[in-house]
Amino acid sequence: MSEVTSDPAVSVFFEVSLDNTALHLGAFTACEGLGCEVTIEEREEGGNNAFVHQLPGRIKYSNVTLTRAVNQDTKNIAAWFASLHKGLAQTNATIVAKTADGTPVWRWNLERVVPVRWQGPSLNADSPTVATETLEIAHHGFLAGG
């Protein structure tokens, strides 16, 4: 008899919402780019040829790209971009990785989120494929939390 195991890190979709607005961006099937990098400044010390000092610099956060099939929540992304003509409002976002039954796996709270790019579907009657959209957002840091 084989034992059934579950891996809690396996996620099926990513639920995205904005904190300071009434917009719920919905569920996405792909989420790429959650990460950060510390820039390293190299300093050479006169008379010391054994090594170069590696000093930590600024933290750079990569943009997050979310992908899904076009659905009713697409209008919320359009509304978010349309609201930018009034000026850029500071807002935070939450990305929650969830399993197929909706159980949260992990949560990322992104600080000061800015929409960067929305890419709509490529439509072609000769090749019937799912119409997908991609949303790219920039942020100024994140806190991971269960």
PyMOL CGO cylinders between C-alpha atoms (Angstrom):
from pymol import cmd
from pymol.cgo import CYLINDER

trace = [
    CYLINDER, 0.00, 0.00, 0.00, 1.48, 3.36, -0.99, 0.3, 1, 1, 1, 1, 1, 1,
    CYLINDER, 1.48, 3.36, -0.99, 1.36, 6.29, 1.36, 0.3, 1, 1, 1, 1, 1, 1,
    CYLINDER, 1.36, 6.29, 1.36, -0.16, 9.51, 0.03, 0.3, 1, 1, 1, 1, 1, 1,
    CYLINDER, -0.16, 9.51, 0.03, 1.95, 12.55, 0.77, 0.3, 1, 1, 1, 1, 1, 1,
    CYLINDER, 1.95, 12.55, 0.77, 1.26, 16.17, 0.04, 0.3, 1, 1, 1, 1, 1, 1,
    CYLINDER, 1.26, 16.17, 0.04, 3.77, 18.86, -0.65, 0.3, 1, 1, 1, 1, 1, 1,
    CYLINDER, 3.77, 18.86, -0.65, 2.53, 22.12, 0.88, 0.3, 1, 1, 1, 1, 1, 1,
    CYLINDER, 2.53, 22.12, 0.88, 4.65, 24.16, -1.53, 0.3, 1, 1, 1, 1, 1, 1,
    CYLINDER, 4.65, 24.16, -1.53, 2.68, 22.96, -4.57, 0.3, 1, 1, 1, 1, 1, 1,
    CYLINDER, 2.68, 22.96, -4.57, 0.37, 25.72, -5.73, 0.3, 1, 1, 1, 1, 1, 1,
    CYLINDER, 0.37, 25.72, -5.73, -2.11, 25.86, -8.54, 0.3, 1, 1, 1, 1, 1, 1,
    CYLINDER, -2.11, 25.86, -8.54, -3.06, 29.53, -8.69, 0.3, 1, 1, 1, 1, 1, 1,
    CYLINDER, -3.06, 29.53, -8.69, -2.16, 32.92, -7.25, 0.3, 1, 1, 1, 1, 1, 1,
    CYLINDER, -2.16, 32.92, -7.25, -4.81, 35.26, -5.82, 0.3, 1, 1, 1, 1, 1, 1,
    CYLINDER, -4.81, 35.26, -5.82, -3.90, 38.97, -6.13, 0.3, 1, 1, 1, 1, 1, 1,
    CYLINDER, -3.90, 38.97, -6.13, -5.53, 41.91, -4.38, 0.3, 1, 1, 1, 1, 1, 1,
    CYLINDER, -5.53, 41.91, -4.38, -4.72, 45.57, -3.77, 0.3, 1, 1, 1, 1, 1, 1,
    CYLINDER, -4.72, 45.57, -3.77, -4.87, 46.97, -0.24, 0.3, 1, 1, 1, 1, 1, 1,
    CYLINDER, -4.87, 46.97, -0.24, -5.78, 50.64, -0.64, 0.3, 1, 1, 1, 1, 1, 1,
    CYLINDER, -5.78, 50.64, -0.64, -8.45, 50.20, -3.31, 0.3, 1, 1, 1, 1, 1, 1,
    CYLINDER, -8.45, 50.20, -3.31, -11.58, 48.16, -3.76, 0.3, 1, 1, 1, 1, 1, 1,
    CYLINDER, -11.58, 48.16, -3.76, -9.94, 46.29, -6.64, 0.3, 1, 1, 1, 1, 1, 1,
    CYLINDER, -9.94, 46.29, -6.64, -9.49, 42.57, -6.45, 0.3, 1, 1, 1, 1, 1, 1,
    CYLINDER, -9.49, 42.57, -6.45, -7.32, 41.57, -9.40, 0.3, 1, 1, 1, 1, 1, 1,
    CYLINDER, -7.32, 41.57, -9.40, -8.34, 37.91, -9.23, 0.3, 1, 1, 1, 1, 1, 1,
    CYLINDER, -8.34, 37.91, -9.23, -6.56, 34.61, -9.71, 0.3, 1, 1, 1, 1, 1, 1,
    CYLINDER, -6.56, 34.61, -9.71, -3.57, 34.03, -11.96, 0.3, 1, 1, 1, 1, 1, 1,
    CYLINDER, -3.57, 34.03, -11.96, -2.09, 30.72, -13.14, 0.3, 1, 1, 1, 1, 1, 1,
    CYLINDER, -2.09, 30.72, -13.14, 1.52, 31.92, -13.30, 0.3, 1, 1, 1, 1, 1, 1,
    CYLINDER, 1.52, 31.92, -13.30, 3.55, 34.24, -11.10, 0.3, 1, 1, 1, 1, 1, 1,
    CYLINDER, 3.55, 34.24, -11.10, 7.17, 34.96, -11.99, 0.3, 1, 1, 1, 1, 1, 1,
    CYLINDER, 7.17, 34.96, -11.99, 9.79, 37.35, -10.64, 0.3, 1, 1, 1, 1, 1, 1,
    CYLINDER, 9.79, 37.35, -10.64, 9.23, 37.32, -6.89, 0.3, 1, 1, 1, 1, 1, 1,
    CYLINDER, 9.23, 37.32, -6.89, 12.75, 38.02, -5.78, 0.3, 1, 1, 1, 1, 1, 1,
    CYLINDER, 12.75, 38.02, -5.78, 15.36, 40.49, -4.68, 0.3, 1, 1, 1, 1, 1, 1,
    CYLINDER, 15.36, 40.49, -4.68, 19.06, 41.06, -5.11, 0.3, 1, 1, 1, 1, 1, 1,
    CYLINDER, 19.06, 41.06, -5.11, 21.63, 42.86, -3.00, 0.3, 1, 1, 1, 1, 1, 1,
    CYLINDER, 21.63, 42.86, -3.00, 24.05, 44.86, -5.11, 0.3, 1, 1, 1, 1, 1, 1,
    CYLINDER, 24.05, 44.86, -5.11, 27.65, 44.34, -4.09, 0.3, 1, 1, 1, 1, 1, 1,
    CYLINDER, 27.65, 44.34, -4.09, 30.23, 47.12, -4.18, 0.3, 1, 1, 1, 1, 1, 1,
    CYLINDER, 30.23, 47.12, -4.18, 33.82, 45.98, -4.56, 0.3, 1, 1, 1, 1, 1, 1,
    CYLINDER, 33.82, 45.98, -4.56, 36.51, 47.94, -2.75, 0.3, 1, 1, 1, 1, 1, 1,
    CYLINDER, 36.51, 47.94, -2.75, 40.18, 47.29, -3.20, 0.3, 1, 1, 1, 1, 1, 1,
    CYLINDER, 40.18, 47.29, -3.20, 42.45, 48.00, -0.27, 0.3, 1, 1, 1, 1, 1, 1,
    CYLINDER, 42.45, 48.00, -0.27, 45.87, 49.41, -1.03, 0.3, 1, 1, 1, 1, 1, 1,
    CYLINDER, 45.87, 49.41, -1.03, 48.66, 47.01, -0.12, 0.3, 1, 1, 1, 1, 1, 1,
    CYLINDER, 48.66, 47.01, -0.12, 46.27, 44.06, 0.32, 0.3, 1, 1, 1, 1, 1, 1,
    CYLINDER, 46.27, 44.06, 0.32, 46.41, 41.83, -2.75, 0.3, 1, 1, 1, 1, 1, 1,
    CYLINDER, 46.41, 41.83, -2.75, 44.84, 38.80, -1.07, 0.3, 1, 1, 1, 1, 1, 1,
    CYLINDER, 44.84, 38.80, -1.07, 41.20, 39.81, -1.63, 0.3, 1, 1, 1, 1, 1, 1,
    CYLINDER, 41.20, 39.81, -1.63, 38.76, 42.54, -2.59, 0.3, 1, 1, 1, 1, 1, 1,
    CYLINDER, 38.76, 42.54, -2.59, 36.23, 43.76, -0.02, 0.3, 1, 1, 1, 1, 1, 1,
    CYLINDER, 36.23, 43.76, -0.02, 32.65, 42.84, -0.97, 0.3, 1, 1, 1, 1, 1, 1,
    CYLINDER, 32.65, 42.84, -0.97, 30.34, 45.43, 0.62, 0.3, 1, 1, 1, 1, 1, 1,
    CYLINDER, 30.34, 45.43, 0.62, 26.55, 45.10, 0.53, 0.3, 1, 1, 1, 1, 1, 1,
    CYLINDER, 26.55, 45.10, 0.53, 24.78, 47.93, -1.26, 0.3, 1, 1, 1, 1, 1, 1,
    CYLINDER, 24.78, 47.93, -1.26, 21.15, 48.54, -2.17, 0.3, 1, 1, 1, 1, 1, 1,
    CYLINDER, 21.15, 48.54, -2.17, 18.44, 45.93, -2.45, 0.3, 1, 1, 1, 1, 1, 1,
    CYLINDER, 18.44, 45.93, -2.45, 16.86, 45.67, -5.90, 0.3, 1, 1, 1, 1, 1, 1,
    CYLINDER, 16.86, 45.67, -5.90, 13.46, 44.03, -6.31, 0.3, 1, 1, 1, 1, 1, 1,
    CYLINDER, 13.46, 44.03, -6.31, 12.55, 42.42, -9.61, 0.3, 1, 1, 1, 1, 1, 1,
    CYLINDER, 12.55, 42.42, -9.61, 9.23, 43.08, -11.31, 0.3, 1, 1, 1, 1, 1, 1,
    CYLINDER, 9.23, 43.08, -11.31, 6.52, 40.47, -10.86, 0.3, 1, 1, 1, 1, 1, 1,
    CYLINDER, 6.52, 40.47, -10.86, 4.78, 39.08, -13.93, 0.3, 1, 1, 1, 1, 1, 1,
    CYLINDER, 4.78, 39.08, -13.93, 1.35, 37.46, -13.57, 0.3, 1, 1, 1, 1, 1, 1,
    CYLINDER, 1.35, 37.46, -13.57, -0.36, 35.47, -16.33, 0.3, 1, 1, 1, 1, 1, 1,
    CYLINDER, -0.36, 35.47, -16.33, -3.86, 34.02, -16.74, 0.3, 1, 1, 1, 1, 1, 1,
    CYLINDER, -3.86, 34.02, -16.74, -6.68, 33.44, -19.19, 0.3, 1, 1, 1, 1, 1, 1,
    CYLINDER, -6.68, 33.44, -19.19, -8.76, 36.56, -19.86, 0.3, 1, 1, 1, 1, 1, 1,
    CYLINDER, -8.76, 36.56, -19.86, -11.84, 36.55, -17.60, 0.3, 1, 1, 1, 1, 1, 1,
    CYLINDER, -11.84, 36.55, -17.60, -14.24, 38.84, -15.74, 0.3, 1, 1, 1, 1, 1, 1,
    CYLINDER, -14.24, 38.84, -15.74, -11.44, 40.14, -13.48, 0.3, 1, 1, 1, 1, 1, 1,
    CYLINDER, -11.44, 40.14, -13.48, -9.70, 41.67, -16.50, 0.3, 1, 1, 1, 1, 1, 1,
    CYLINDER, -9.70, 41.67, -16.50, -11.93, 44.73, -16.06, 0.3, 1, 1, 1, 1, 1, 1,
    CYLINDER, -11.93, 44.73, -16.06, -10.30, 45.33, -12.64, 0.3, 1, 1, 1, 1, 1, 1,
    CYLINDER, -10.30, 45.33, -12.64, -6.86, 45.56, -14.22, 0.3, 1, 1, 1, 1, 1, 1,
    CYLINDER, -6.86, 45.56, -14.22, -8.23, 47.98, -16.81, 0.3, 1, 1, 1, 1, 1, 1,
    CYLINDER, -8.23, 47.98, -16.81, -9.80, 50.07, -14.02, 0.3, 1, 1, 1, 1, 1, 1,
    CYLINDER, -9.80, 50.07, -14.02, -6.46, 50.16, -12.15, 0.3, 1, 1, 1, 1, 1, 1,
    CYLINDER, -6.46, 50.16, -12.15, -4.61, 51.44, -15.21, 0.3, 1, 1, 1, 1, 1, 1,
    CYLINDER, -4.61, 51.44, -15.21, -7.42, 53.91, -15.97, 0.3, 1, 1, 1, 1, 1, 1,
    CYLINDER, -7.42, 53.91, -15.97, -7.15, 55.33, -12.44, 0.3, 1, 1, 1, 1, 1, 1,
    CYLINDER, -7.15, 55.33, -12.44, -3.52, 56.33, -13.09, 0.3, 1, 1, 1, 1, 1, 1,
    CYLINDER, -3.52, 56.33, -13.09, -4.59, 59.48, -14.94, 0.3, 1, 1, 1, 1, 1, 1,
    CYLINDER, -4.59, 59.48, -14.94, -5.57, 60.91, -11.53, 0.3, 1, 1, 1, 1, 1, 1,
    CYLINDER, -5.57, 60.91, -11.53, -2.05, 60.35, -10.27, 0.3, 1, 1, 1, 1, 1, 1,
    CYLINDER, -2.05, 60.35, -10.27, -0.25, 57.38, -8.84, 0.3, 1, 1, 1, 1, 1, 1,
    CYLINDER, -0.25, 57.38, -8.84, -1.77, 56.38, -5.50, 0.3, 1, 1, 1, 1, 1, 1,
    CYLINDER, -1.77, 56.38, -5.50, 0.41, 54.45, -3.08, 0.3, 1, 1, 1, 1, 1, 1,
    CYLINDER, 0.41, 54.45, -3.08, -1.02, 50.97, -2.74, 0.3, 1, 1, 1, 1, 1, 1,
    CYLINDER, -1.02, 50.97, -2.74, 0.18, 47.63, -1.45, 0.3, 1, 1, 1, 1, 1, 1,
    CYLINDER, 0.18, 47.63, -1.45, -0.66, 44.26, -2.95, 0.3, 1, 1, 1, 1, 1, 1,
    CYLINDER, -0.66, 44.26, -2.95, -0.97, 40.75, -1.63, 0.3, 1, 1, 1, 1, 1, 1,
    CYLINDER, -0.97, 40.75, -1.63, -0.19, 37.62, -3.63, 0.3, 1, 1, 1, 1, 1, 1,
    CYLINDER, -0.19, 37.62, -3.63, -1.44, 34.39, -2.08, 0.3, 1, 1, 1, 1, 1, 1,
    CYLINDER, -1.44, 34.39, -2.08, -0.35, 31.04, -3.54, 0.3, 1, 1, 1, 1, 1, 1,
    CYLINDER, -0.35, 31.04, -3.54, -3.22, 28.57, -3.21, 0.3, 1, 1, 1, 1, 1, 1,
    CYLINDER, -3.22, 28.57, -3.21, -3.81, 24.89, -3.85, 0.3, 1, 1, 1, 1, 1, 1,
    CYLINDER, -3.81, 24.89, -3.85, -6.57, 23.57, -6.13, 0.3, 1, 1, 1, 1, 1, 1,
    CYLINDER, -6.57, 23.57, -6.13, -9.05, 23.48, -3.23, 0.3, 1, 1, 1, 1, 1, 1,
    CYLINDER, -9.05, 23.48, -3.23, -8.26, 27.11, -2.29, 0.3, 1, 1, 1, 1, 1, 1,
    CYLINDER, -8.26, 27.11, -2.29, -6.05, 26.40, 0.72, 0.3, 1, 1, 1, 1, 1, 1,
    CYLINDER, -6.05, 26.40, 0.72, -3.42, 29.17, 1.11, 0.3, 1, 1, 1, 1, 1, 1,
    CYLINDER, -3.42, 29.17, 1.11, 0.17, 27.95, 0.83, 0.3, 1, 1, 1, 1, 1, 1,
    CYLINDER, 0.17, 27.95, 0.83, 2.09, 31.20, 1.22, 0.3, 1, 1, 1, 1, 1, 1,
    CYLINDER, 2.09, 31.20, 1.22, 1.51, 34.95, 1.14, 0.3, 1, 1, 1, 1, 1, 1,
    CYLINDER, 1.51, 34.95, 1.14, 3.67, 37.80, -0.12, 0.3, 1, 1, 1, 1, 1, 1,
    CYLINDER, 3.67, 37.80, -0.12, 2.82, 41.38, 0.84, 0.3, 1, 1, 1, 1, 1, 1,
    CYLINDER, 2.82, 41.38, 0.84, 4.27, 43.77, -1.73, 0.3, 1, 1, 1, 1, 1, 1,
    CYLINDER, 4.27, 43.77, -1.73, 4.89, 47.37, -0.69, 0.3, 1, 1, 1, 1, 1, 1,
    CYLINDER, 4.89, 47.37, -0.69, 4.12, 50.41, -2.88, 0.3, 1, 1, 1, 1, 1, 1,
    CYLINDER, 4.12, 50.41, -2.88, 3.03, 48.57, -6.01, 0.3, 1, 1, 1, 1, 1, 1,
    CYLINDER, 3.03, 48.57, -6.01, 3.07, 50.25, -9.41, 0.3, 1, 1, 1, 1, 1, 1,
    CYLINDER, 3.07, 50.25, -9.41, 1.50, 48.73, -12.54, 0.3, 1, 1, 1, 1, 1, 1,
    CYLINDER, 1.50, 48.73, -12.54, 4.12, 48.60, -15.28, 0.3, 1, 1, 1, 1, 1, 1,
    CYLINDER, 4.12, 48.60, -15.28, 2.60, 46.77, -18.23, 0.3, 1, 1, 1, 1, 1, 1,
    CYLINDER, 2.60, 46.77, -18.23, -0.53, 44.91, -19.29, 0.3, 1, 1, 1, 1, 1, 1,
    CYLINDER, -0.53, 44.91, -19.29, -0.37, 42.67, -22.34, 0.3, 1, 1, 1, 1, 1, 1,
    CYLINDER, -0.37, 42.67, -22.34, -3.65, 41.48, -23.81, 0.3, 1, 1, 1, 1, 1, 1,
    CYLINDER, -3.65, 41.48, -23.81, -4.26, 38.35, -25.83, 0.3, 1, 1, 1, 1, 1, 1,
    CYLINDER, -4.26, 38.35, -25.83, -3.10, 37.76, -29.38, 0.3, 1, 1, 1, 1, 1, 1,
    CYLINDER, -3.10, 37.76, -29.38, -6.26, 36.84, -31.22, 0.3, 1, 1, 1, 1, 1, 1,
    CYLINDER, -6.26, 36.84, -31.22, -6.19, 34.76, -34.37, 0.3, 1, 1, 1, 1, 1, 1,
    CYLINDER, -6.19, 34.76, -34.37, -9.17, 32.88, -35.79, 0.3, 1, 1, 1, 1, 1, 1,
    CYLINDER, -9.17, 32.88, -35.79, -6.84, 30.40, -37.54, 0.3, 1, 1, 1, 1, 1, 1,
    CYLINDER, -6.84, 30.40, -37.54, -5.38, 29.08, -34.27, 0.3, 1, 1, 1, 1, 1, 1,
    CYLINDER, -5.38, 29.08, -34.27, -7.98, 28.57, -31.55, 0.3, 1, 1, 1, 1, 1, 1,
    CYLINDER, -7.98, 28.57, -31.55, -6.04, 29.01, -28.31, 0.3, 1, 1, 1, 1, 1, 1,
    CYLINDER, -6.04, 29.01, -28.31, -6.91, 30.35, -24.90, 0.3, 1, 1, 1, 1, 1, 1,
    CYLINDER, -6.91, 30.35, -24.90, -6.85, 34.16, -24.78, 0.3, 1, 1, 1, 1, 1, 1,
    CYLINDER, -6.85, 34.16, -24.78, -4.29, 35.04, -22.10, 0.3, 1, 1, 1, 1, 1, 1,
    CYLINDER, -4.29, 35.04, -22.10, -3.26, 38.29, -20.49, 0.3, 1, 1, 1, 1, 1, 1,
    CYLINDER, -3.26, 38.29, -20.49, -0.09, 39.29, -18.64, 0.3, 1, 1, 1, 1, 1, 1,
    CYLINDER, -0.09, 39.29, -18.64, 0.24, 41.91, -15.92, 0.3, 1, 1, 1, 1, 1, 1,
    CYLINDER, 0.24, 41.91, -15.92, 3.66, 43.22, -14.85, 0.3, 1, 1, 1, 1, 1, 1,
    CYLINDER, 3.66, 43.22, -14.85, 3.99, 45.13, -11.60, 0.3, 1, 1, 1, 1, 1, 1,
    CYLINDER, 3.99, 45.13, -11.60, 6.92, 46.82, -9.86, 0.3, 1, 1, 1, 1, 1, 1,
    CYLINDER, 6.92, 46.82, -9.86, 7.22, 47.12, -6.09, 0.3, 1, 1, 1, 1, 1, 1,
    CYLINDER, 7.22, 47.12, -6.09, 9.47, 48.58, -3.41, 0.3, 1, 1, 1, 1, 1, 1,
    CYLINDER, 9.47, 48.58, -3.41, 9.92, 45.56, -1.20, 0.3, 1, 1, 1, 1, 1, 1,
    CYLINDER, 9.92, 45.56, -1.20, 8.00, 42.65, 0.16, 0.3, 1, 1, 1, 1, 1, 1,
    CYLINDER, 8.00, 42.65, 0.16, 7.36, 40.75, 3.33, 0.3, 1, 1, 1, 1, 1, 1,
    CYLINDER, 7.36, 40.75, 3.33, 6.78, 37.02, 3.10, 0.3, 1, 1, 1, 1, 1, 1,
    CYLINDER, 6.78, 37.02, 3.10, 4.34, 35.51, 5.49, 0.3, 1, 1, 1, 1, 1, 1,
    CYLINDER, 4.34, 35.51, 5.49, 2.42, 32.32, 5.99, 0.3, 1, 1, 1, 1, 1, 1,
]
cmd.load_cgo(trace, "trace")
